[in-house]
Amino acid sequence: MPFKKILENAVSRIKGGVGIIFVDSEGEAIDQFTYGDVEEIRLAGAQQGLVLRMCESALARASSENSMSAVGIRSENHLYTMVPVTDGTFIVLVQDDTGIQAQGMQVLMDTLPDILSLL
């Protein structure tokens, strides 16, 4: 896929980078890169996609003037940072517990134009 090199570059630039996945509106992987298990990164993409859609829905109910630019979640062992790409598609970045979420957020924002240029 044409996104693989962009995704790999994003993960390699951050502390604690584990993987990244570009997901469609159905929760299916468009493309991904991971240093670990591909199935685990796909599962993370699908699960975090549900979270992102719930957050978008809640924000839409709260105010029609605001849109969501990113969501960050910290679990016991991982950091998940999600950014919408287009309507229904999004990127999920996974870092281990040594990661810095603000760094992950910045890398995703820097990566977004590269992904959009290929759509």
Backbone atoms as SQL, in Angstrom:
CREATE TABLE atoms (id INTEGER PRIMARY KEY, chain TEXT, resi INTEGER, resn TEXT, atom TEXT, x REAL, y REAL, z REAL);
INSERT INTO atoms VALUES
  (1, 'A', 1, 'MET', 'N', 0.834, -1.188, 0.000),
  (2, 'A', 1, 'MET', 'CA', 0.000, 0.000, 0.000),
  (3, 'A', 1, 'MET', 'C', 0.881, 1.255, 0.000),
  (4, 'A', 2, 'PRO', 'N', 0.371, 2.337, -0.541),
  (5, 'A', 2, 'PRO', 'CA', 1.181, 3.556, -0.637),
  (6, 'A', 2, 'PRO', 'C', 1.413, 4.264, 0.700),
  (7, 'A', 3, 'PHE', 'N', 0.675, 3.901, 1.719),
  (8, 'A', 3, 'PHE', 'CA', 0.774, 4.579, 3.008),
  (9, 'A', 3, 'PHE', 'C', 1.858, 3.993, 3.916),
  (10, 'A', 4, 'LYS', 'N', 2.317, 2.789, 3.626),
  (11, 'A', 4, 'LYS', 'CA', 3.207, 2.054, 4.527),
  (12, 'A', 4, 'LYS', 'C', 4.446, 2.861, 4.925),
  (13, 'A', 5, 'LYS', 'N', 5.114, 3.486, 3.976),
  (14, 'A', 5, 'LYS', 'CA', 6.343, 4.225, 4.281),
  (15, 'A', 5, 'LYS', 'C', 6.038, 5.437, 5.162),
  (16, 'A', 6, 'ILE', 'N', 4.932, 6.110, 4.914),
  (17, 'A', 6, 'ILE', 'CA', 4.527, 7.260, 5.739),
  (18, 'A', 6, 'ILE', 'C', 4.264, 6.798, 7.166),
  (19, 'A', 7, 'LEU', 'N', 3.555, 5.692, 7.312),
  (20, 'A', 7, 'LEU', 'CA', 3.229, 5.169, 8.629),
  (21, 'A', 7, 'LEU', 'C', 4.486, 4.708, 9.367),
  (22, 'A', 8, 'GLU', 'N', 5.359, 4.025, 8.656),
  (23, 'A', 8, 'GLU', 'CA', 6.614, 3.570, 9.272),
  (24, 'A', 8, 'GLU', 'C', 7.434, 4.767, 9.758),
  (25, 'A', 9, 'ASN', 'N', 7.510, 5.803, 8.952),
  (26, 'A', 9, 'ASN', 'CA', 8.256, 7.003, 9.326),
  (27, 'A', 9, 'ASN', 'C', 7.689, 7.625, 10.600),
  (28, 'A', 10, 'ALA', 'N', 6.361, 7.657, 10.710),
  (29, 'A', 10, 'ALA', 'CA', 5.727, 8.235, 11.899),
  (30, 'A', 10, 'ALA', 'C', 6.106, 7.463, 13.160),
  (31, 'A', 11, 'VAL', 'N', 6.025, 6.142, 13.101),
  (32, 'A', 11, 'VAL', 'CA', 6.337, 5.316, 14.277),
  (33, 'A', 11, 'VAL', 'C', 7.813, 5.418, 14.646),
  (34, 'A', 12, 'SER', 'N', 8.671, 5.489, 13.659),
  (35, 'A', 12, 'SER', 'CA', 10.110, 5.527, 13.937),
  (36, 'A', 12, 'SER', 'C', 10.551, 6.865, 14.544),
  (37, 'A', 13, 'ARG', 'N', 9.732, 7.887, 14.443),
  (38, 'A', 13, 'ARG', 'CA', 10.095, 9.218, 14.939),
  (39, 'A', 13, 'ARG', 'C', 9.725, 9.459, 16.397),
  (40, 'A', 14, 'ILE', 'N', 9.016, 8.523, 17.025),
  (41, 'A', 14, 'ILE', 'CA', 8.521, 8.788, 18.383),
  (42, 'A', 14, 'ILE', 'C', 9.094, 7.830, 19.404),
  (43, 'A', 15, 'LYS', 'N', 9.198, 8.322, 20.609),
  (44, 'A', 15, 'LYS', 'CA', 9.640, 7.498, 21.733),
  (45, 'A', 15, 'LYS', 'C', 8.553, 6.471, 22.051),
  (46, 'A', 16, 'GLY', 'N', 8.943, 5.216, 22.204),
  (47, 'A', 16, 'GLY', 'CA', 8.001, 4.163, 22.571),
  (48, 'A', 16, 'GLY', 'C', 7.066, 3.735, 21.462),
  (49, 'A', 17, 'GLY', 'N', 7.383, 4.069, 20.220),
  (50, 'A', 17, 'GLY', 'CA', 6.500, 3.718, 19.107),
  (51, 'A', 17, 'GLY', 'C', 6.365, 2.218, 18.943),
  (52, 'A', 18, 'VAL', 'N', 5.129, 1.731, 18.908),
  (53, 'A', 18, 'VAL', 'CA', 4.839, 0.309, 18.724),
  (54, 'A', 18, 'VAL', 'C', 4.268, 0.068, 17.332),
  (55, 'A', 19, 'GLY', 'N', 3.309, 0.899, 16.934),
  (56, 'A', 19, 'GLY', 'CA', 2.681, 0.716, 15.632),
  (57, 'A', 19, 'GLY', 'C', 1.686, 1.812, 15.343),
  (58, 'A', 20, 'ILE', 'N', 1.180, 1.783, 14.125),
  (59, 'A', 20, 'ILE', 'CA', 0.207, 2.772, 13.666),
  (60, 'A', 20, 'ILE', 'C', -0.679, 2.094, 12.637),
  (61, 'A', 21, 'ILE', 'N', -1.943, 2.485, 12.609),
  (62, 'A', 21, 'ILE', 'CA', -2.874, 1.896, 11.654),
  (63, 'A', 21, 'ILE', 'C', -3.786, 2.983, 11.093),
  (64, 'A', 22, 'PHE', 'N', -4.018, 2.911, 9.793),
  (65, 'A', 22, 'PHE', 'CA', -4.941, 3.786, 9.082),
  (66, 'A', 22, 'PHE', 'C', -6.186, 2.947, 8.838),
  (67, 'A', 23, 'VAL', 'N', -7.332, 3.387, 9.371),
  (68, 'A', 23, 'VAL', 'CA', -8.543, 2.567, 9.420),
  (69, 'A', 23, 'VAL', 'C', -9.695, 3.260, 8.694),
  (70, 'A', 24, 'ASP', 'N', -10.525, 2.455, 8.026),
  (71, 'A', 24, 'ASP', 'CA', -11.700, 3.008, 7.349),
  (72, 'A', 24, 'ASP', 'C', -12.901, 3.071, 8.291),
  (73, 'A', 25, 'SER', 'N', -14.023, 3.523, 7.775),
  (74, 'A', 25, 'SER', 'CA', -15.216, 3.739, 8.605),
  (75, 'A', 25, 'SER', 'C', -15.798, 2.443, 9.170),
  (76, 'A', 26, 'GLU', 'N', -15.422, 1.305, 8.617),
  (77, 'A', 26, 'GLU', 'CA', -15.900, 0.009, 9.106),
  (78, 'A', 26, 'GLU', 'C', -14.951, -0.591, 10.139),
  (79, 'A', 27, 'GLY', 'N', -13.857, 0.100, 10.440),
  (80, 'A', 27, 'GLY', 'CA', -12.875, -0.425, 11.380),
  (81, 'A', 27, 'GLY', 'C', -11.857, -1.350, 10.739),
  (82, 'A', 28, 'GLU', 'N', -11.877, -1.420, 9.404),
  (83, 'A', 28, 'GLU', 'CA', -10.942, -2.281, 8.676),
  (84, 'A', 28, 'GLU', 'C', -9.671, -1.512, 8.348),
  (85, 'A', 29, 'ALA', 'N', -8.566, -2.211, 8.387),
  (86, 'A', 29, 'ALA', 'CA', -7.269, -1.597, 8.104),
  (87, 'A', 29, 'ALA', 'C', -7.153, -1.231, 6.629),
  (88, 'A', 30, 'ILE', 'N', -6.785, 0.020, 6.375),
  (89, 'A', 30, 'ILE', 'CA', -6.403, 0.437, 5.029),
  (90, 'A', 30, 'ILE', 'C', -4.923, 0.104, 4.847),
  (91, 'A', 31, 'ASP', 'N', -4.146, 0.413, 5.856),
  (92, 'A', 31, 'ASP', 'CA', -2.731, 0.071, 5.884),
  (93, 'A', 31, 'ASP', 'C', -2.242, 0.206, 7.312),
  (94, 'A', 32, 'GLN', 'N', -1.133, -0.438, 7.634),
  (95, 'A', 32, 'GLN', 'CA', -0.584, -0.359, 8.977),
  (96, 'A', 32, 'GLN', 'C', 0.902, -0.630, 8.943),
  (97, 'A', 33, 'PHE', 'N', 1.553, -0.231, 10.034),
  (98, 'A', 33, 'PHE', 'CA', 2.950, -0.579, 10.258),
  (99, 'A', 33, 'PHE', 'C', 3.085, -0.853, 11.745),
  (100, 'A', 34, 'THR', 'N', 3.802, -1.903, 12.094),
  (101, 'A', 34, 'THR', 'CA', 4.039, -2.203, 13.496),
  (102, 'A', 34, 'THR', 'C', 5.363, -2.932, 13.661),
  (103, 'A', 35, 'TYR', 'N', 5.966, -2.723, 14.806),
  (104, 'A', 35, 'TYR', 'CA', 7.145, -3.496, 15.184),
  (105, 'A', 35, 'TYR', 'C', 6.712, -4.795, 15.849),
  (106, 'A', 36, 'GLY', 'N', 5.424, -4.934, 16.149),
  (107, 'A', 36, 'GLY', 'CA', 4.904, -6.104, 16.847),
  (108, 'A', 36, 'GLY', 'C', 3.986, -6.934, 15.980),
  (109, 'A', 37, 'ASP', 'N', 2.966, -7.469, 16.599),
  (110, 'A', 37, 'ASP', 'CA', 1.990, -8.353, 15.968),
  (111, 'A', 37, 'ASP', 'C', 0.980, -7.536, 15.155),
  (112, 'A', 38, 'VAL', 'N', 0.854, -7.853, 13.872),
  (113, 'A', 38, 'VAL', 'CA', -0.066, -7.141, 12.986),
  (114, 'A', 38, 'VAL', 'C', -1.504, -7.269, 13.472),
  (115, 'A', 39, 'GLU', 'N', -1.888, -8.428, 13.953),
  (116, 'A', 39, 'GLU', 'CA', -3.268, -8.609, 14.427),
  (117, 'A', 39, 'GLU', 'C', -3.558, -7.735, 15.641),
  (118, 'A', 40, 'GLU', 'N', -2.576, -7.548, 16.499),
  (119, 'A', 40, 'GLU', 'CA', -2.777, -6.681, 17.669),
  (120, 'A', 40, 'GLU', 'C', -2.991, -5.237, 17.252),
  (121, 'A', 41, 'ILE', 'N', -2.256, -4.756, 16.258),
  (122, 'A', 41, 'ILE', 'CA', -2.421, -3.374, 15.818),
  (123, 'A', 41, 'ILE', 'C', -3.763, -3.210, 15.106),
  (124, 'A', 42, 'ARG', 'N', -4.205, -4.234, 14.392),
  (125, 'A', 42, 'ARG', 'CA', -5.526, -4.170, 13.747),
  (126, 'A', 42, 'ARG', 'C', -6.638, -4.137, 14.791),
  (127, 'A', 43, 'LEU', 'N', -6.494, -4.924, 15.821),
  (128, 'A', 43, 'LEU', 'CA', -7.477, -4.925, 16.903),
  (129, 'A', 43, 'LEU', 'C', -7.498, -3.568, 17.604),
  (130, 'A', 44, 'ALA', 'N', -6.331, -3.003, 17.841),
  (131, 'A', 44, 'ALA', 'CA', -6.256, -1.674, 18.464),
  (132, 'A', 44, 'ALA', 'C', -6.958, -0.647, 17.589),
  (133, 'A', 45, 'GLY', 'N', -6.766, -0.732, 16.285),
  (134, 'A', 45, 'GLY', 'CA', -7.422, 0.201, 15.370),
  (135, 'A', 45, 'GLY', 'C', -8.930, 0.095, 15.427),
  (136, 'A', 46, 'ALA', 'N', -9.434, -1.114, 15.428),
  (137, 'A', 46, 'ALA', 'CA', -10.885, -1.312, 15.481),
  (138, 'A', 46, 'ALA', 'C', -11.461, -0.834, 16.815),
  (139, 'A', 47, 'GLN', 'N', -10.812, -1.189, 17.916),
  (140, 'A', 47, 'GLN', 'CA', -11.310, -0.790, 19.240),
  (141, 'A', 47, 'GLN', 'C', -11.245, 0.718, 19.435),
  (142, 'A', 48, 'GLN', 'N', -10.126, 1.320, 19.091),
  (143, 'A', 48, 'GLN', 'CA', -9.994, 2.760, 19.293),
  (144, 'A', 48, 'GLN', 'C', -10.873, 3.529, 18.320),
  (145, 'A', 49, 'GLY', 'N', -11.168, 2.931, 17.183),
  (146, 'A', 49, 'GLY', 'CA', -12.109, 3.557, 16.252),
  (147, 'A', 49, 'GLY', 'C', -13.488, 3.697, 16.860),
  (148, 'A', 50, 'LEU', 'N', -13.916, 2.698, 17.602),
  (149, 'A', 50, 'LEU', 'CA', -15.202, 2.794, 18.299),
  (150, 'A', 50, 'LEU', 'C', -15.179, 3.927, 19.313),
  (151, 'A', 51, 'VAL', 'N', -14.082, 4.052, 20.037),
  (152, 'A', 51, 'VAL', 'CA', -13.935, 5.127, 21.021),
  (153, 'A', 51, 'VAL', 'C', -13.992, 6.479, 20.327),
  (154, 'A', 52, 'LEU', 'N', -13.284, 6.615, 19.227),
  (155, 'A', 52, 'LEU', 'CA', -13.253, 7.871, 18.491),
  (156, 'A', 52, 'LEU', 'C', -14.646, 8.254, 18.009),
  (157, 'A', 53, 'ARG', 'N', -15.383, 7.303, 17.472),
  (158, 'A', 53, 'ARG', 'CA', -16.745, 7.598, 16.992),
  (159, 'A', 53, 'ARG', 'C', -17.667, 7.999, 18.149),
  (160, 'A', 54, 'MET', 'N', -17.505, 7.373, 19.309),
  (161, 'A', 54, 'MET', 'CA', -18.315, 7.764, 20.470),
  (162, 'A', 54, 'MET', 'C', -17.978, 9.191, 20.898),
  (163, 'A', 55, 'CYS', 'N', -16.698, 9.536, 20.883),
  (164, 'A', 55, 'CYS', 'CA', -16.291, 10.894, 21.241),
  (165, 'A', 55, 'CYS', 'C', -16.830, 11.902, 20.243),
  (166, 'A', 56, 'GLU', 'N', -16.767, 11.586, 18.962),
  (167, 'A', 56, 'GLU', 'CA', -17.295, 12.481, 17.931),
  (168, 'A', 56, 'GLU', 'C', -18.793, 12.686, 18.113),
  (169, 'A', 57, 'SER', 'N', -19.492, 11.607, 18.413),
  (170, 'A', 57, 'SER', 'CA', -20.933, 11.681, 18.619),
  (171, 'A', 57, 'SER', 'C', -21.271, 12.550, 19.830),
  (172, 'A', 58, 'ALA', 'N', -20.555, 12.363, 20.922),
  (173, 'A', 58, 'ALA', 'CA', -20.788, 13.158, 22.124),
  (174, 'A', 58, 'ALA', 'C', -20.503, 14.634, 21.862),
  (175, 'A', 59, 'LEU', 'N', -19.448, 14.922, 21.136),
  (176, 'A', 59, 'LEU', 'CA', -19.100, 16.298, 20.818),
  (177, 'A', 59, 'LEU', 'C', -20.157, 16.928, 19.921),
  (178, 'A', 60, 'ALA', 'N', -20.657, 16.161, 18.974),
  (179, 'A', 60, 'ALA', 'CA', -21.701, 16.672, 18.080),
  (180, 'A', 60, 'ALA', 'C', -22.969, 17.008, 18.856),
  (181, 'A', 61, 'ARG', 'N', -23.297, 16.192, 19.852),
  (182, 'A', 61, 'ARG', 'CA', -24.485, 16.475, 20.672),
  (183, 'A', 61, 'ARG', 'C', -24.271, 17.702, 21.550),
  (184, 'A', 62, 'ALA', 'N', -23.036, 17.921, 21.985),
  (185, 'A', 62, 'ALA', 'CA', -22.737, 19.027, 22.887),
  (186, 'A', 62, 'ALA', 'C', -22.683, 20.360, 22.155),
  (187, 'A', 63, 'SER', 'N', -22.161, 20.369, 20.953),
  (188, 'A', 63, 'SER', 'CA', -22.001, 21.627, 20.233),
  (189, 'A', 63, 'SER', 'C', -21.766, 21.355, 18.759),
  (190, 'A', 64, 'SER', 'N', -22.521, 22.020, 17.925),
  (191, 'A', 64, 'SER', 'CA', -22.342, 21.830, 16.485),
  (192, 'A', 64, 'SER', 'C', -21.200, 22.682, 15.943),
  (193, 'A', 65, 'GLU', 'N', -20.638, 23.568, 16.766),
  (194, 'A', 65, 'GLU', 'CA', -19.580, 24.459, 16.307),
  (195, 'A', 65, 'GLU', 'C', -18.186, 23.857, 16.446),
  (196, 'A', 66, 'ASN', 'N', -18.048, 22.820, 17.221),
  (197, 'A', 66, 'ASN', 'CA', -16.735, 22.240, 17.472),
  (198, 'A', 66, 'ASN', 'C', -16.555, 20.941, 16.705),
  (199, 'A', 67, 'SER', 'N', -15.340, 20.673, 16.293),
  (200, 'A', 67, 'SER', 'CA', -15.016, 19.379, 15.703),
  (201, 'A', 67, 'SER', 'C', -13.800, 18.830, 16.439),
  (202, 'A', 68, 'MET', 'N', -13.680, 17.535, 16.419),
  (203, 'A', 68, 'MET', 'CA', -12.603, 16.890, 17.161),
  (204, 'A', 68, 'MET', 'C', -11.373, 16.774, 16.264),
  (205, 'A', 69, 'SER', 'N', -10.216, 17.140, 16.815),
  (206, 'A', 69, 'SER', 'CA', -8.990, 17.018, 16.039),
  (207, 'A', 69, 'SER', 'C', -8.158, 15.812, 16.476),
  (208, 'A', 70, 'ALA', 'N', -8.342, 15.350, 17.721),
  (209, 'A', 70, 'ALA', 'CA', -7.580, 14.193, 18.188),
  (210, 'A', 70, 'ALA', 'C', -8.122, 13.705, 19.523),
  (211, 'A', 71, 'VAL', 'N', -7.833, 12.437, 19.822),
  (212, 'A', 71, 'VAL', 'CA', -8.188, 11.836, 21.113),
  (213, 'A', 71, 'VAL', 'C', -6.974, 11.054, 21.594),
  (214, 'A', 72, 'GLY', 'N', -6.652, 11.190, 22.869),
  (215, 'A', 72, 'GLY', 'CA', -5.562, 10.434, 23.465),
  (216, 'A', 72, 'GLY', 'C', -6.063, 9.610, 24.638),
  (217, 'A', 73, 'ILE', 'N', -5.636, 8.365, 24.701),
  (218, 'A', 73, 'ILE', 'CA', -6.030, 7.465, 25.785),
  (219, 'A', 73, 'ILE', 'C', -4.774, 6.790, 26.329),
  (220, 'A', 74, 'ARG', 'N', -4.686, 6.709, 27.645),
  (221, 'A', 74, 'ARG', 'CA', -3.574, 6.020, 28.291),
  (222, 'A', 74, 'ARG', 'C', -4.135, 4.794, 29.011),
  (223, 'A', 75, 'SER', 'N', -3.568, 3.635, 28.711),
  (224, 'A', 75, 'SER', 'CA', -3.920, 2.422, 29.443),
  (225, 'A', 75, 'SER', 'C', -2.727, 2.067, 30.331),
  (226, 'A', 76, 'GLU', 'N', -2.792, 0.936, 30.980),
  (227, 'A', 76, 'GLU', 'CA', -1.706, 0.544, 31.873),
  (228, 'A', 76, 'GLU', 'C', -0.368, 0.406, 31.141),
  (229, 'A', 77, 'ASN', 'N', -0.409, -0.125, 29.916),
  (230, 'A', 77, 'ASN', 'CA', 0.831, -0.404, 29.190),
  (231, 'A', 77, 'ASN', 'C', 1.018, 0.366, 27.887),
  (232, 'A', 78, 'HIS', 'N', -0.015, 1.077, 27.441),
  (233, 'A', 78, 'HIS', 'CA', 0.059, 1.720, 26.132),
  (234, 'A', 78, 'HIS', 'C', -0.584, 3.102, 26.126),
  (235, 'A', 79, 'LEU', 'N', -0.167, 3.883, 25.147),
  (236, 'A', 79, 'LEU', 'CA', -0.789, 5.164, 24.832),
  (237, 'A', 79, 'LEU', 'C', -1.403, 5.023, 23.445),
  (238, 'A', 80, 'TYR', 'N', -2.639, 5.477, 23.293),
  (239, 'A', 80, 'TYR', 'CA', -3.327, 5.430, 22.006),
  (240, 'A', 80, 'TYR', 'C', -3.669, 6.870, 21.631),
  (241, 'A', 81, 'THR', 'N', -3.258, 7.273, 20.450),
  (242, 'A', 81, 'THR', 'CA', -3.574, 8.600, 19.965),
  (243, 'A', 81, 'THR', 'C', -4.277, 8.435, 18.629),
  (244, 'A', 82, 'MET', 'N', -5.460, 9.060, 18.511),
  (245, 'A', 82, 'MET', 'CA', -6.280, 8.900, 17.312),
  (246, 'A', 82, 'MET', 'C', -6.556, 10.251, 16.679),
  (247, 'A', 83, 'VAL', 'N', -6.447, 10.296, 15.362),
  (248, 'A', 83, 'VAL', 'CA', -6.689, 11.513, 14.608),
  (249, 'A', 83, 'VAL', 'C', -7.586, 11.182, 13.413),
  (250, 'A', 84, 'PRO', 'N', -8.703, 11.906, 13.252),
  (251, 'A', 84, 'PRO', 'CA', -9.510, 11.716, 12.041),
  (252, 'A', 84, 'PRO', 'C', -8.729, 12.164, 10.808),
  (253, 'A', 85, 'VAL', 'N', -8.897, 11.441, 9.711),
  (254, 'A', 85, 'VAL', 'CA', -8.239, 11.804, 8.451),
  (255, 'A', 85, 'VAL', 'C', -9.267, 12.425, 7.518),
  (256, 'A', 86, 'THR', 'N', -10.246, 11.645, 7.127),
  (257, 'A', 86, 'THR', 'CA', -11.385, 12.133, 6.350),
  (258, 'A', 86, 'THR', 'C', -12.632, 11.658, 7.079),
  (259, 'A', 87, 'ASP', 'N', -13.775, 12.018, 6.581),
  (260, 'A', 87, 'ASP', 'CA', -15.019, 11.593, 7.219),
  (261, 'A', 87, 'ASP', 'C', -15.068, 10.068, 7.266),
  (262, 'A', 88, 'GLY', 'N', -14.930, 9.509, 8.459),
  (263, 'A', 88, 'GLY', 'CA', -15.011, 8.070, 8.632),
  (264, 'A', 88, 'GLY', 'C', -13.684, 7.339, 8.659),
  (265, 'A', 89, 'THR', 'N', -12.589, 7.986, 8.277),
  (266, 'A', 89, 'THR', 'CA', -11.291, 7.322, 8.358),
  (267, 'A', 89, 'THR', 'C', -10.440, 8.006, 9.415),
  (268, 'A', 90, 'PHE', 'N', -9.514, 7.256, 9.988),
  (269, 'A', 90, 'PHE', 'CA', -8.692, 7.809, 11.051),
  (270, 'A', 90, 'PHE', 'C', -7.395, 7.017, 11.190),
  (271, 'A', 91, 'ILE', 'N', -6.463, 7.610, 11.918),
  (272, 'A', 91, 'ILE', 'CA', -5.177, 6.980, 12.208),
  (273, 'A', 91, 'ILE', 'C', -5.115, 6.734, 13.708),
  (274, 'A', 92, 'VAL', 'N', -4.635, 5.558, 14.098),
  (275, 'A', 92, 'VAL', 'CA', -4.403, 5.243, 15.505),
  (276, 'A', 92, 'VAL', 'C', -2.913, 4.946, 15.679),
  (277, 'A', 93, 'LEU', 'N', -2.279, 5.699, 16.549),
  (278, 'A', 93, 'LEU', 'CA', -0.868, 5.508, 16.879),
  (279, 'A', 93, 'LEU', 'C', -0.794, 4.828, 18.242),
  (280, 'A', 94, 'VAL', 'N', 0.020, 3.793, 18.349),
  (281, 'A', 94, 'VAL', 'CA', 0.197, 3.070, 19.609),
  (282, 'A', 94, 'VAL', 'C', 1.645, 3.243, 20.068),
  (283, 'A', 95, 'GLN', 'N', 1.788, 3.680, 21.325),
  (284, 'A', 95, 'GLN', 'CA', 3.104, 3.789, 21.954),
  (285, 'A', 95, 'GLN', 'C', 3.089, 2.937, 23.209),
  (286, 'A', 96, 'ASP', 'N', 4.266, 2.463, 23.614),
  (287, 'A', 96, 'ASP', 'CA', 4.336, 1.750, 24.883),
  (288, 'A', 96, 'ASP', 'C', 4.368, 2.767, 26.025),
  (289, 'A', 97, 'ASP', 'N', 4.484, 2.280, 27.245),
  (290, 'A', 97, 'ASP', 'CA', 4.380, 3.176, 28.404),
  (291, 'A', 97, 'ASP', 'C', 5.575, 4.099, 28.584),
  (292, 'A', 98, 'THR', 'N', 6.604, 3.966, 27.739),
  (293, 'A', 98, 'THR', 'CA', 7.716, 4.917, 27.784),
  (294, 'A', 98, 'THR', 'C', 7.468, 6.111, 26.868),
  (295, 'A', 99, 'GLY', 'N', 6.406, 6.033, 26.073),
  (296, 'A', 99, 'GLY', 'CA', 6.107, 7.068, 25.100),
  (297, 'A', 99, 'GLY', 'C', 5.649, 8.378, 25.724),
  (298, 'A', 100, 'ILE', 'N', 5.691, 9.408, 24.918),
  (299, 'A', 100, 'ILE', 'CA', 5.219, 10.735, 25.310),
  (300, 'A', 100, 'ILE', 'C', 4.058, 11.077, 24.389),
  (301, 'A', 101, 'GLN', 'N', 2.853, 11.156, 24.953),
  (302, 'A', 101, 'GLN', 'CA', 1.665, 11.307, 24.126),
  (303, 'A', 101, 'GLN', 'C', 1.665, 12.602, 23.315),
  (304, 'A', 102, 'ALA', 'N', 2.158, 13.682, 23.880),
  (305, 'A', 102, 'ALA', 'CA', 2.212, 14.939, 23.134),
  (306, 'A', 102, 'ALA', 'C', 3.095, 14.799, 21.895),
  (307, 'A', 103, 'GLN', 'N', 4.166, 14.032, 22.007),
  (308, 'A', 103, 'GLN', 'CA', 5.033, 13.796, 20.860),
  (309, 'A', 103, 'GLN', 'C', 4.291, 12.986, 19.797),
  (310, 'A', 104, 'GLY', 'N', 3.566, 11.973, 20.239),
  (311, 'A', 104, 'GLY', 'CA', 2.765, 11.171, 19.313),
  (312, 'A', 104, 'GLY', 'C', 1.724, 12.009, 18.604),
  (313, 'A', 105, 'MET', 'N', 1.065, 12.897, 19.339),
  (314, 'A', 105, 'MET', 'CA', 0.061, 13.779, 18.761),
  (315, 'A', 105, 'MET', 'C', 0.692, 14.669, 17.693),
  (316, 'A', 106, 'GLN', 'N', 1.843, 15.240, 17.994),
  (317, 'A', 106, 'GLN', 'CA', 2.508, 16.118, 17.038),
  (318, 'A', 106, 'GLN', 'C', 2.917, 15.367, 15.781),
  (319, 'A', 107, 'VAL', 'N', 3.450, 14.167, 15.943),
  (320, 'A', 107, 'VAL', 'CA', 3.847, 13.369, 14.783),
  (321, 'A', 107, 'VAL', 'C', 2.632, 13.034, 13.920),
  (322, 'A', 108, 'LEU', 'N', 1.500, 12.697, 14.541),
  (323, 'A', 108, 'LEU', 'CA', 0.292, 12.419, 13.757),
  (324, 'A', 108, 'LEU', 'C', -0.157, 13.652, 12.987),
  (325, 'A', 109, 'MET', 'N', -0.130, 14.809, 13.627),
  (326, 'A', 109, 'MET', 'CA', -0.533, 16.048, 12.948),
  (327, 'A', 109, 'MET', 'C', 0.422, 16.360, 11.789),
  (328, 'A', 110, 'ASP', 'N', 1.704, 16.065, 11.973),
  (329, 'A', 110, 'ASP', 'CA', 2.683, 16.272, 10.907),
  (330, 'A', 110, 'ASP', 'C', 2.503, 15.268, 9.775),
  (331, 'A', 111, 'THR', 'N', 2.020, 14.064, 10.094),
  (332, 'A', 111, 'THR', 'CA', 1.842, 12.988, 9.121),
  (333, 'A', 111, 'THR', 'C', 0.563, 13.142, 8.308),
  (334, 'A', 112, 'LEU', 'N', -0.422, 13.772, 8.889),
  (335, 'A', 112, 'LEU', 'CA', -1.735, 13.897, 8.258),
  (336, 'A', 112, 'LEU', 'C', -1.691, 14.465, 6.836),
  (337, 'A', 113, 'PRO', 'N', -0.971, 15.557, 6.567),
  (338, 'A', 113, 'PRO', 'CA', -0.929, 16.067, 5.181),
  (339, 'A', 113, 'PRO', 'C', -0.347, 15.069, 4.185),
  (340, 'A', 114, 'ASP', 'N', 0.620, 14.263, 4.609),
  (341, 'A', 114, 'ASP', 'CA', 1.211, 13.261, 3.719),
  (342, 'A', 114, 'ASP', 'C', 0.179, 12.199, 3.347),
  (343, 'A', 115, 'ILE', 'N', -0.612, 11.787, 4.315),
  (344, 'A', 115, 'ILE', 'CA', -1.657, 10.792, 4.039),
  (345, 'A', 115, 'ILE', 'C', -2.732, 11.391, 3.147),
  (346, 'A', 116, 'LEU', 'N', -3.160, 12.599, 3.460),
  (347, 'A', 116, 'LEU', 'CA', -4.194, 13.255, 2.649),
  (348, 'A', 116, 'LEU', 'C', -3.739, 13.454, 1.208),
  (349, 'A', 117, 'SER', 'N', -2.458, 13.673, 0.997),
  (350, 'A', 117, 'SER', 'CA', -1.953, 13.884, -0.366),
  (351, 'A', 117, 'SER', 'C', -2.087, 12.633, -1.232),
  (352, 'A', 118, 'LEU', 'N', -2.211, 11.455, -0.611),
  (353, 'A', 118, 'LEU', 'CA', -2.339, 10.202, -1.365),
  (354, 'A', 118, 'LEU', 'C', -3.786, 9.778, -1.572),
  (355, 'A', 119, 'LEU', 'N', -4.711, 10.498, -0.988),
  (356, 'A', 119, 'LEU', 'CA', -6.130, 10.124, -1.131),
  (357, 'A', 119, 'LEU', 'C', -6.752, 10.741, -2.374);
